[in-house]
Amino acid sequence: MIRILGLLVALWPAVAWADTVIAARTVRSQAILTAGDLALIDKTIPGALTDIADAVGLEARVVLYAGRPVRAGDVGPAAIIERNQIVTLLFRRGGLSIAAEARALGRAGVGDVLRVMNLASRSTVTGIVRSDGTVTVGGPDLTALR
């Protein structure tokens, strides 16, 4: 009987417990997160962050309510482009490079996808925000430009 019990315990799938990051207080959207805004609980919640360091310095994309888990989609890089800001729209393919002025139709951080309106043609296009604040559209190598 003891052998069977020992075998069952050995074969029982181990439950891996991980910490979960929660908001220590209510944090408004667009606020930059600090370690004081977050706390860890000893509970596994699927989709939630597991390390406070993964969120510190990022911007809250939504309101984070005290005691609720912080998910990866709830935070992101700080916005460098604000809605209605005039930005440089850049199209590159091969040896061709075209730059134009555009109006941002939303807020975005580095690497985010952003819709902009070309001021000359009034057409709306979607591009990726680069670290210098330009929005790149076109070419197949957009991920390399982030």
N, C-alpha and C positions, 0 to 999 in steps of 0.2 A: 504494500500500500504506500509506503514512504517513497519507494522507487518511482511509482507512478506519479505521485504528487510532485516529486523533484523533477521528473521529466516534463510534466505539464508546466511547471514554473519556468523551466529552461526554454520551452518552446513557445511560451506565451509572448506575443509581440510586445516589444518594449515601447512604451509611450514616451515620446520625446517632448519634454516640456520646455518651452522657451519663454523668455520675457516678452512682453508686449508694451509698446510705447503708447501712453495715453496723454491727453492734455491735462496738465496740472491745474489749469485755470482756463476760462473761456478766452480764446484768442481770436481777434477779428481777422477777417480775410485781408490780405495784402500786408500783414505784419511779418517782420523778419523774426524767426523763432530763435530763442535762446534756451540754454539748458534749464533755466528756471521756469520756462513755459511747459516743460515736459516732465513726465515721471514714468517709471517702469512698474509693471505689475507682474506677478508670477502666474501668468495664464497665457495660453496659446489661443490667439484669435487669427484665423486665416485671413491673409491679405494685409494684416497690420505690420507696421515696422517693428523690428525687434531690437534696434540699437538707437539710443538717443542721438549718437553722433551722426546718424544718417539724416537727421532732420534739422540739426542746429545749423543756422546760417541760411536756411532755405526760407522761402516765402510761403505763408499759408494761402492756399488757393481758395479755400472755403473757410467758413467760421468753424473753429475747433472748439467743441464744447467740453467743459471740465469733466473728466472721468471717462470720456469716450476714446476709443482707439484711434490712432493716427494712421491712416493708410497712405500708401505711396502716391496715389493720385491726389491726395489732399494737400501736398506740399510740392514745391518745385523751385527752380532757380528764380531769383529775384527778377522782376520785370525791368528791362532796360528801355522798353518802348511803351509809351502810354497811348491810349486810344486818342485818335485824331492828330497824333504827332506826325509831322512831315518827316519821311525817311527816304533814304536812297534805295531805289529798286534796282537790282543788278541782275542782268541776264548774261550768262556766259555759256558758250558752246564752241569747242575747238578754239580757233583764233579770234572768234567774234566776241566782243564784250560791249553790252549796251547798258547805260545807266540812265535812270529817269527819276523824277521826284514822284512820291506816292504818299497817300494819307493812310495811316494805320487804322484799321477797323476794329481793333481790340488791343488789349495789353499782352505783352509777351516777353519772355526771357530768352536767353541764349539757347539755341537749339529747338525752340518752340516753332510750331507751324502757325503762321499768321496770314490773315487775309488783308490785302492792301488794295487801294484804288489808285491806279495810275492817273495822275493829275492831267496829263496831256490828252490821253485817249478816253478817260473816264471808265475804263474797263477794270474789272475786279479780278485779281489773280491771287494765288496762294503761294507763299514761299517760306523759307526757313530763315530765322533770325540768326545772324552771325554776331560774334563777340564785339565787332566794331559798330554794331547798330544798323548795318545794312540788311536788307531782305533779299535773299537770292532765290531766283526762280529759274526754271528751265533745266539746264544740264542734268545728265544722268548721275553725276557724282556729287549730288547735294549733301550727302552725309559726310563727305570729306571736308566740306566747307564750314561745318558747324563750329 
